[in-house]
Amino acid sequence: MARRLPIVGPEVTAKTRKRRRKQWWQDLPTEELLDVRLCELELTIDGTALEQRVALLHDELKKKGLRFKPYVYLSTDWFTPEGSTGFAVPFYLAHPRLVRLEHDQMFEAEGSTHAQCMKLLRHETGHAIDNAYKLHRRSDWRRTFGNYSLPYSGAYQPNPTSRAFVHHLGWWYAQSHPAEDYAETFAVWMTPHARWEKTYRDWPALKKLQALDAMLAEVGRKKQQVTSRDRPESLPTKRMTLREHYKKKKSWMGPGSPWQFDRELQYLFGGGKTGRRQSAASFLREEQQELRTKVSALTGQYRYVVDQTLDAMIQRCRELDLRMSLPKAKARLGAAVLATMGTLRFARGYRPNFRR
């Protein structure tokens, strides 16, 4: 999914291009680049597409009648520190070479498209403005979203049919915690031309949007109660190499338990052990990229997580020596269904880390 970062708003000027100096590491082969420390990347947001998107975010806030402007800094992930009025974004968004590296390592670069980046920026802004005005301490906030102090669950079980929550980032993330319910509701409320009154008509979630609209109308032009400039876990403090970073990230996203769908695999690939039929493992390997994309879109899970499921399927097919028995179209559909089941099962061992 390597892609150029689209430019939003005004065209990039010659002055902007001049600010973005060439980095000493950007032409290194991948294996050498992986040995560069994060703090040695010397990245800034200035002169990047990310800078323009943050400016667009500030403009959206102004148009919604809010004087608040969060500060944004580079780290290893998307997160809003507890009590902070700014938030972190992943470092790779500051350079196209690092977007490509992220995709090579994780099969996607979250936030590298304009639409996805703006969604994440709005979500994190919800957390930051909550901290700035201490919204979660208000009685109307608690009546609307619940108890902010509840512990986060290591693995939440969403109800895809529920209409009590808005849909924004995917994977029904609003259901994970009251703070995320609020942040997702804020992001929907803030999205230009969202027409949430119509979209969520007859949904219980509409009452949350209306309550938040009233809260923000009350505090929008007021001076914020909290102002912070802290930048915990900022990129200059990270001495680990890119290789170490991705090893840690992959470990965090790895499956928590072995593959347990042998019976389903045997039903799907029941061609016996004759060498005349293509092995199920080689078939899945051929289809892996397409399956990864489709299952990720269907489940809302990271592509790397989906790939863990597919790798487990391939390994078990190889160990069981399964062979093709169905036409490829039917086998492809069955593999997608089974990969979806496995991905959702694996995903219960962790939750998206948008807020810590």
C-alpha positions as MATLAB code, in Angstrom:
seq = 'MARRLPIVGPEVTAKTRKRRRKQWWQDLPTEELLDVRLCELELTIDGTALEQRVALLHDELKKKGLRFKPYVYLSTDWFTPEGSTGFAVPFYLAHPRLVRLEHDQMFEAEGSTHAQCMKLLRHETGHAIDNAYKLHRRSDWRRTFGNYSLPYSGAYQPNPTSRAFVHHLGWWYAQSHPAEDYAETFAVWMTPHARWEKTYRDWPALKKLQALDAMLAEVGRKKQQVTSRDRPESLPTKRMTLREHYKKKKSWMGPGSPWQFDRELQYLFGGGKTGRRQSAASFLREEQQELRTKVSALTGQYRYVVDQTLDAMIQRCRELDLRMSLPKAKARLGAAVLATMGTLRFARGYRPNFRR';
ca = [
       0.000    0.000    0.000;
       2.946    2.324   -0.593;
       1.514    5.606   -1.812;
       2.375    9.242   -2.212;
       0.930   11.472    0.472;
      -1.813   13.533   -1.169;
      -1.585   17.264   -0.675;
      -4.644   19.058    0.657;
      -5.612   22.699    0.528;
      -3.268   25.058   -1.360;
      -0.588   23.653   -3.601;
       2.821   23.131   -2.038;
       4.871   26.256   -2.655;
       8.525   26.465   -3.581;
       9.202   27.799   -0.085;
       7.523   24.729    1.447;
       9.554   22.419   -0.742;
      12.747   24.216    0.255;
      12.038   23.655    3.960;
      11.862   19.920    3.415;
      15.564   19.207    3.150;
      16.835   15.847    2.013;
      17.551   13.484    4.871;
      20.846   11.617    4.985;
      19.066    8.295    5.548;
      16.285    8.464    2.959;
      18.198    6.682    0.189;
      19.593    3.908    2.392;
      18.624    0.323    1.550;
      15.911   -0.965    3.846;
      18.233   -3.195    5.854;
      20.525   -0.261    6.594;
      17.632    2.099    7.296;
      16.266   -0.324    9.890;
      19.455    0.123   11.914;
      18.948    3.896   12.225;
      17.794    5.052   15.658;
      14.475    6.855   15.845;
      16.085    9.870   17.495;
      18.570   10.084   14.609;
      15.820   10.601   12.033;
      15.653   14.297   13.027;
      12.121   14.642   11.698;
       9.840   17.664   11.915;
       6.250   18.260   10.870;
       7.167   21.483    9.037;
       6.913   21.316    5.264;
       4.982   18.040    5.153;
       1.471   17.022    4.152;
       0.903   16.379    7.856;
       1.539   20.081    8.571;
      -1.184   21.013    6.083;
      -3.589   18.531    7.622;
      -3.019   19.908   11.106;
      -3.664   23.401    9.720;
      -6.880   22.093    8.163;
      -7.829   20.573   11.516;
      -7.372   23.963   13.216;
      -9.529   25.568   10.542;
     -12.263   22.981   11.132;
     -12.204   23.752   14.854;
     -12.564   27.464   14.176;
     -15.506   26.885   11.841;
     -17.202   24.833   14.558;
     -16.942   27.786   16.923;
     -14.091   26.377   19.024;
     -11.073   28.487   20.002;
      -9.120   25.399   21.057;
      -6.114   24.313   18.977;
      -4.229   21.155   19.986;
      -0.487   20.921   19.511;
       0.831   17.895   17.625;
       4.190   16.157   17.921;
       5.925   13.065   16.554;
       6.212    9.783   18.426;
       5.771    6.111   17.551;
       1.981    5.921   17.592;
      -1.280    7.836   17.771;
      -2.061    8.736   21.387;
      -3.138   11.571   23.676;
      -1.227   11.612   26.980;
      -3.459   11.713   30.037;
      -4.158   15.350   30.926;
      -2.431   16.774   27.844;
      -3.971   19.287   25.460;
      -1.946   17.982   22.534;
      -1.294   14.564   21.071;
       1.256   12.388   19.303;
       1.200   11.113   15.745;
       3.426    8.381   14.280;
       6.780    9.542   12.946;
       6.454    7.938    9.530;
       3.849   10.529    8.518;
       6.667   13.093    8.379;
       8.449   11.509    5.413;
       7.361    9.503    2.326;
      10.317    7.103    2.664;
       9.150    6.167    6.141;
       5.574    5.719    4.939;
       6.916    3.156    2.466;
       8.944    1.481    5.211;
       5.888    1.302    7.478;
       3.919   -0.324    4.707;
       6.719   -2.769    3.955;
       6.882   -3.796    7.606;
       3.184   -3.658    8.583;
       1.416   -3.910    5.171;
      -0.190   -0.500    5.725;
       0.691    2.965    6.962;
      -2.154    4.102    9.171;
      -3.036    7.736    8.565;
      -1.037    8.134    5.344;
      -4.107    8.960    3.248;
      -5.776   12.306    3.667;
      -9.164   10.908    4.705;
      -7.776    8.446    7.251;
      -5.358   10.988    8.714;
      -8.119   13.556    9.232;
     -10.286   10.938   10.953;
      -7.503   10.130   13.395;
      -6.647   13.799   13.967;
     -10.279   14.543   14.835;
     -10.451   11.570   17.204;
      -7.320   12.605   19.099;
      -8.509   16.216   19.160;
     -11.572   14.960   21.007;
      -9.345   13.595   23.779;
      -7.215   16.748   23.855;
     -10.157   19.148   24.137;
     -11.636   16.924   26.837;
      -8.422   17.435   28.814;
      -8.378   21.169   28.074;
     -11.873   21.768   29.486;
     -12.125   18.773   31.828;
     -15.308   17.773   30.064;
     -15.390   14.270   31.526;
     -15.841   15.772   35.000;
     -19.165   17.314   33.984;
     -22.356   15.595   35.102;
     -23.892   15.868   31.607;
     -20.782   14.139   30.147;
     -21.156   11.272   32.629;
     -24.894   10.966   31.929;
     -24.166   10.824   28.210;
     -21.075    8.613   27.981;
     -20.648    6.891   31.339;
     -17.870    6.632   33.891;
     -14.577    8.012   32.564;
     -12.581    6.313   35.348;
     -13.587    2.787   34.321;
     -10.503    0.675   33.476;
      -9.825   -0.069   29.843;
     -10.493   -3.659   28.875;
      -7.631   -5.548   27.261;
     -10.150   -6.948   24.779;
     -13.661   -5.615   24.336;
     -16.479   -7.502   22.655;
     -18.320   -5.102   20.309;
     -21.922   -5.476   19.223;
     -21.942   -4.666   15.480;
     -25.724   -4.223   15.464;
     -25.830   -1.618   18.247;
     -27.151    1.832   17.336;
     -26.171    3.376   20.642;
     -22.713    4.300   19.307;
     -21.465    6.283   16.328;
     -19.265    4.732   13.651;
     -16.036    6.555   12.854;
     -12.662    4.777   13.025;
     -13.951    1.256   12.533;
     -14.013   -1.910   14.620;
     -16.890   -0.300   16.595;
     -14.228    1.448   18.631;
     -16.726    3.698   20.395;
     -17.866    0.629   22.330;
     -14.455    0.043   23.911;
     -14.677    2.643   26.715;
     -16.692    5.768   27.663;
     -13.684    7.958   26.764;
     -13.582    6.418   23.281;
     -17.355    6.681   22.926;
     -16.963   10.399   23.585;
     -13.924   10.836   21.268;
     -15.627    9.007   18.406;
     -18.790   11.067   18.934;
     -16.699   14.252   18.913;
     -14.995   13.209   15.660;
     -18.338   12.565   13.951;
     -19.685   15.879   15.272;
     -16.627   17.730   13.987;
     -16.415   16.172   10.506;
     -17.364   18.759    7.863;
     -20.584   18.021    5.963;
     -21.184   14.933    8.124;
     -24.962   15.609    8.393;
     -25.004   13.565   11.563;
     -28.554   14.679   12.398;
     -29.757   12.778    9.336;
     -27.255    9.906    9.447;
     -28.081    8.994   13.047;
     -31.765    9.813   12.947;
     -33.719    7.289   15.038;
     -30.456    6.027   16.597;
     -29.878    6.337   20.365;
     -26.433    7.668   19.374;
     -28.128   10.844   18.144;
     -28.821   11.898   21.736;
     -25.078   11.682   22.441;
     -24.307   13.925   19.480;
     -26.939   16.434   20.576;
     -25.658   16.445   24.164;
     -22.075   16.963   22.970;
     -23.214   19.740   20.643;
     -24.724   21.553   23.641;
     -21.563   21.058   25.755;
     -19.251   22.387   23.077;
     -21.521   25.361   22.361;
     -21.164   26.277   26.034;
     -17.361   25.988   26.327;
     -16.290   26.666   22.740;
     -15.329   30.324   23.078;
     -14.152   30.113   26.673;
     -10.512   30.068   27.719;
      -9.388   26.503   28.309;
      -8.933   25.386   31.896;
      -5.761   23.389   31.214;
      -2.821   24.297   28.979;
       0.047   21.865   28.538;
       3.117   21.617   26.325;
       4.383   18.224   27.459;
       5.484   15.717   24.859;
       5.943   12.321   26.533;
       7.574    9.639   24.384;
       8.509   12.216   21.747;
      10.663   11.010   18.889;
      13.942   12.675   20.020;
      13.800   10.614   23.233;
      13.554    7.284   21.396;
      16.944    5.583   21.156;
      15.701    2.280   19.766;
      16.414    1.488   16.137;
      13.693    1.193   13.527;
      14.353   -2.553   13.511;
      13.748   -2.754   17.276;
      10.653   -0.588   16.948;
       9.062   -2.855   14.362;
       9.985   -5.992   16.261;
       8.157   -4.590   19.290;
       5.183   -3.458   17.214;
       4.821   -6.845   15.526;
       5.048   -8.591   18.869;
       2.262   -6.392   20.228;
       0.059   -7.233   17.253;
       0.864  -10.935   17.162;
      -1.789  -13.598   17.800;
      -2.240  -14.628   21.406;
      -3.018  -18.292   20.828;
      -2.449  -21.049   18.262;
      -4.642  -21.698   15.244;
      -7.710  -23.710   16.216;
      -9.667  -24.135   12.993;
      -8.233  -27.411   11.717;
     -11.639  -28.943   11.082;
     -12.696  -25.978    8.964;
      -9.435  -26.096    7.006;
      -9.884  -29.785    6.338;
     -13.441  -29.164    5.165;
     -12.299  -26.367    2.844;
      -9.253  -28.198    1.491;
     -10.273  -31.847    1.450;
      -8.446  -32.967   -1.622;
      -6.464  -35.737    0.039;
      -2.718  -36.172   -0.146;
      -2.329  -36.673   -3.855;
       0.488  -34.723   -5.387;
      -1.591  -34.054   -8.511;
      -3.551  -31.299   -6.788;
      -2.119  -27.921   -5.806;
      -1.273  -27.693   -2.139;
      -3.576  -25.539   -0.055;
      -0.533  -23.772    1.400;
       0.717  -22.621   -2.012;
      -2.801  -21.533   -3.019;
      -3.147  -19.392    0.106;
       0.306  -17.939   -0.434;
      -0.723  -16.889   -3.961;
      -3.907  -15.289   -2.636;
      -2.412  -13.789    0.525;
      -2.135  -10.181   -0.604;
      -5.718   -9.999   -1.892;
      -7.084  -11.837    1.153;
      -5.146   -9.544    3.484;
      -6.695   -6.462    1.886;
     -10.250   -7.804    1.830;
     -10.273   -9.197    5.365;
      -8.691   -6.031    6.769;
     -11.408   -3.917    5.139;
     -14.138   -6.247    6.387;
     -12.959   -6.549    9.985;
     -11.391   -3.127   10.486;
      -8.233   -4.807   11.756;
      -4.647   -3.909   10.914;
      -3.316   -5.738    7.874;
      -0.436   -7.080    9.911;
      -2.941   -8.776   12.250;
      -4.761  -10.304    9.274;
      -1.437  -11.509    7.936;
      -0.760  -13.348   11.202;
      -3.990  -15.260   10.652;
      -3.110  -16.065    7.051;
       0.390  -17.206    8.021;
      -1.133  -19.508   10.643;
      -3.550  -20.918    8.047;
      -0.718  -21.539    5.602;
       1.406  -23.216    8.262;
      -1.415  -25.549    9.341;
      -2.244  -26.438    5.730;
       1.395  -27.340    5.222;
       1.523  -29.409    8.428;
      -1.711  -31.228    7.530;
      -0.601  -31.590    3.892;
      -3.949  -30.301    2.634;
      -4.669  -30.087   -1.080;
      -7.123  -28.213   -3.280;
     -10.474  -29.877   -3.925;
     -12.778  -26.975   -4.783;
     -12.655  -24.588   -7.757;
     -10.393  -21.651   -6.980;
     -13.267  -19.149   -6.787;
     -15.036  -21.193   -4.101;
     -11.791  -21.878   -2.250;
     -10.972  -18.170   -2.312;
     -14.367  -17.298   -0.803;
     -14.052  -19.995    1.845;
     -10.542  -18.865    2.724;
     -11.773  -15.272    3.143;
     -14.521  -16.399    5.517;
     -12.123  -18.522    7.541;
      -9.488  -15.775    7.628;
     -12.143  -13.364    8.893;
     -13.098  -15.775   11.681;
      -9.466  -16.262   12.640;
      -8.662  -12.539   12.534;
     -11.560  -11.639   14.795;
     -10.498  -14.353   17.212;
      -6.865  -13.223   17.240;
      -7.935   -9.598   17.596;
      -9.568  -10.245   20.969;
      -6.124  -10.285   22.544;
      -5.515   -6.554   22.023;
      -7.327   -3.328   21.269;
      -6.353   -0.409   18.984;
      -4.010    1.873   20.886;
      -5.400    5.299   19.988;
      -5.329    6.433   23.611;
      -3.133    5.343   26.501;
];
